[in-house]
């Protein structure tokens, strides 16, 4: 039977190797220099990615970030299989370094990517464990779109591809071929942070200028300089003596309930709500203006649970890479780290079947 044209075309493509390589590629940044950061927010703001760390000094952002970190660190984990001596050693190692590994990997959520370095040592029990593992400054590294990780030593032009099996562990969030640095959540928050900081500066200047009443003196027979000096003294002494034909009045704003005060309160509340919704996904106060309900509370908890699951998916490959490295160095069997408690639901149909078989005389191993 004659071969179809479709079979010939597929064999022709395979013979040329076109199905096993990428053709739409740019090799310039793969071999020469550092690939530019294509994040539009960072480009318009004129800052580098690692400078986003200043956003963590904001009280609202820091609190929301801590909420997600605490939720992840409070998540239980286990090693599977758990009934081996190697699993006990792995559990001891991960118990000691779980905080550093998880929090370091979760920084990829906020900055786009994070890199951790591991230092090993021989333990008295006879296995290779971790002496230290932690996050290194992200500006020293450049993730490539082909999976490589480049280390550029500070103060020199030296660069080399690092090992990502045993030594360095890369975590990336929403990385693409065009943007191998990943998507930084803090970049989305940058303009919220910018307006909030400048809003407080404006409000501080406003209070400095209009927070205390201004005395207005109208001179008739008194010299202007004398009236000015008398008003300055009145601010400190709260007592002023003027001529009967002179006039002094009080200039002040509408107060905290006036236009300026209420406008700033609305501005500050809106910025805080936007920050919380970007990091936490949703808040009851921002969604219902303080009038919550049980149903909305359940929606709120479901959203937070979804965020936690997303964070677990982000950090699990990094945790698993550390476990794989330890198993490979010690010639142990493969083990898997599982985050979160999976509910063990009784299979009713299987239980009834086993009961019937047992009553019929079957002996289970």
TANORNOR-V328617 format. One record per residue. N is the residue number from 1. BURIAL is I if it has 9 or more other ideal C-beta (glycine too) atoms within 8 Angstrom, else O. Layout:
n:N burial:BURIAL
n:N burial:BURIAL
This chain:
n:1 burial:O
n:2 burial:O
n:3 burial:O
n:4 burial:O
n:5 burial:O
n:6 burial:O
n:7 burial:O
n:8 burial:I
n:9 burial:O
n:10 burial:O
n:11 burial:O
n:12 burial:O
n:13 burial:I
n:14 burial:O
n:15 burial:O
n:16 burial:O
n:17 burial:O
n:18 burial:O
n:19 burial:O
n:20 burial:O
n:21 burial:O
n:22 burial:O
n:23 burial:O
n:24 burial:O
n:25 burial:O
n:26 burial:O
n:27 burial:O
n:28 burial:O
n:29 burial:I
n:30 burial:O
n:31 burial:O
n:32 burial:O
n:33 burial:O
n:34 burial:O
n:35 burial:I
n:36 burial:O
n:37 burial:I
n:38 burial:O
n:39 burial:I
n:40 burial:O
n:41 burial:I
n:42 burial:I
n:43 burial:I
n:44 burial:O
n:45 burial:I
n:46 burial:O
n:47 burial:O
n:48 burial:O
n:49 burial:I
n:50 burial:I
n:51 burial:O
n:52 burial:I
n:53 burial:O
n:54 burial:O
n:55 burial:I
n:56 burial:I
n:57 burial:O
n:58 burial:I
n:59 burial:O
n:60 burial:I
n:61 burial:I
n:62 burial:I
n:63 burial:O
n:64 burial:I
n:65 burial:I
n:66 burial:O
n:67 burial:I
n:68 burial:I
n:69 burial:I
n:70 burial:O
n:71 burial:I
n:72 burial:I
n:73 burial:I
n:74 burial:O
n:75 burial:I
n:76 burial:O
n:77 burial:I
n:78 burial:O
n:79 burial:I
n:80 burial:I
n:81 burial:O
n:82 burial:O
n:83 burial:O
n:84 burial:I
n:85 burial:O
n:86 burial:I
n:87 burial:I
n:88 burial:O
n:89 burial:I
n:90 burial:I
n:91 burial:I
n:92 burial:I
n:93 burial:I
n:94 burial:I
n:95 burial:O
n:96 burial:O
n:97 burial:I
n:98 burial:I
n:99 burial:O
n:100 burial:I
n:101 burial:I
n:102 burial:I
n:103 burial:I
n:104 burial:I
n:105 burial:I
n:106 burial:I
n:107 burial:I
n:108 burial:I
n:109 burial:I
n:110 burial:I
n:111 burial:I
n:112 burial:I
n:113 burial:I
n:114 burial:I
n:115 burial:I
n:116 burial:I
n:117 burial:I
n:118 burial:I
n:119 burial:O
n:120 burial:I
n:121 burial:O
n:122 burial:O
n:123 burial:O
n:124 burial:O
n:125 burial:O
n:126 burial:O
n:127 burial:O
n:128 burial:I
n:129 burial:I
n:130 burial:I
n:131 burial:O
n:132 burial:O
n:133 burial:I
n:134 burial:O
n:135 burial:O
n:136 burial:I
n:137 burial:O
n:138 burial:I
n:139 burial:O
n:140 burial:I
n:141 burial:I
n:142 burial:O
n:143 burial:I
n:144 burial:I
n:145 burial:I
n:146 burial:O
n:147 burial:O
n:148 burial:O
n:149 burial:I
n:150 burial:I
n:151 burial:I
n:152 burial:I
n:153 burial:O
n:154 burial:O
n:155 burial:O
n:156 burial:O
n:157 burial:O
n:158 burial:O
n:159 burial:O
n:160 burial:O
n:161 burial:O
n:162 burial:I
n:163 burial:O
n:164 burial:I
n:165 burial:O
n:166 burial:O
n:167 burial:O
n:168 burial:I
n:169 burial:I
n:170 burial:I
n:171 burial:I
n:172 burial:I
n:173 burial:I
n:174 burial:O
n:175 burial:I
n:176 burial:O
n:177 burial:O
n:178 burial:O
n:179 burial:I
n:180 burial:I
n:181 burial:I
n:182 burial:I
n:183 burial:I
n:184 burial:I
n:185 burial:I
n:186 burial:I
n:187 burial:I
n:188 burial:O
n:189 burial:I
n:190 burial:I
n:191 burial:O
n:192 burial:I
n:193 burial:I
n:194 burial:I
n:195 burial:I
n:196 burial:I
n:197 burial:I
n:198 burial:O
n:199 burial:I
n:200 burial:O
n:201 burial:O
n:202 burial:O
n:203 burial:I
n:204 burial:O
n:205 burial:O
n:206 burial:I
n:207 burial:O
n:208 burial:O
n:209 burial:O
n:210 burial:I
n:211 burial:O
n:212 burial:O
n:213 burial:O
n:214 burial:O
n:215 burial:I
n:216 burial:O
n:217 burial:I
n:218 burial:O
n:219 burial:I
n:220 burial:O
n:221 burial:O
n:222 burial:I
n:223 burial:O
n:224 burial:O
n:225 burial:O
n:226 burial:O
n:227 burial:I
n:228 burial:I
n:229 burial:O
n:230 burial:I
n:231 burial:I
n:232 burial:O
n:233 burial:I
n:234 burial:I
n:235 burial:I
n:236 burial:O
n:237 burial:O
n:238 burial:O
n:239 burial:O
n:240 burial:I
n:241 burial:O
n:242 burial:I
n:243 burial:O
n:244 burial:O
n:245 burial:O
n:246 burial:I
n:247 burial:O
n:248 burial:I
n:249 burial:O
n:250 burial:O
n:251 burial:O
n:252 burial:O
n:253 burial:O
n:254 burial:O
n:255 burial:O
n:256 burial:O
n:257 burial:O
n:258 burial:I
n:259 burial:O
n:260 burial:I
n:261 burial:I
n:262 burial:I
n:263 burial:O
n:264 burial:I
n:265 burial:O
n:266 burial:O
n:267 burial:I
n:268 burial:I
n:269 burial:O
n:270 burial:O
n:271 burial:I
n:272 burial:I
n:273 burial:I
n:274 burial:I
n:275 burial:I
n:276 burial:I
n:277 burial:I
n:278 burial:I
n:279 burial:I
n:280 burial:I
n:281 burial:O
n:282 burial:I
n:283 burial:I
n:284 burial:I
n:285 burial:I
n:286 burial:I
n:287 burial:O
n:288 burial:I
n:289 burial:O
n:290 burial:O
n:291 burial:O
n:292 burial:O
n:293 burial:O
n:294 burial:O
n:295 burial:O
n:296 burial:I
n:297 burial:I
n:298 burial:O
n:299 burial:I
n:300 burial:I
n:301 burial:O
n:302 burial:O
n:303 burial:I
n:304 burial:I
n:305 burial:O
n:306 burial:I
n:307 burial:I
n:308 burial:I
n:309 burial:I
n:310 burial:O
n:311 burial:I
n:312 burial:I
n:313 burial:O
n:314 burial:I
n:315 burial:I
n:316 burial:I
n:317 burial:O
n:318 burial:I
n:319 burial:I
n:320 burial:I
n:321 burial:I
n:322 burial:I
n:323 burial:I
n:324 burial:I
n:325 burial:I
n:326 burial:I
n:327 burial:I
n:328 burial:I
n:329 burial:I
n:330 burial:I
n:331 burial:O
n:332 burial:I
n:333 burial:O
n:334 burial:O
n:335 burial:I
n:336 burial:O
n:337 burial:I
n:338 burial:I
n:339 burial:I
n:340 burial:I
n:341 burial:O
n:342 burial:O
n:343 burial:O
n:344 burial:O
n:345 burial:O
n:346 burial:O
n:347 burial:O
n:348 burial:O
n:349 burial:O
n:350 burial:O
n:351 burial:I
n:352 burial:O
n:353 burial:O
n:354 burial:I
n:355 burial:O
n:356 burial:O
n:357 burial:I
n:358 burial:O
n:359 burial:O
n:360 burial:O
n:361 burial:O
n:362 burial:O
n:363 burial:O
n:364 burial:O
n:365 burial:O
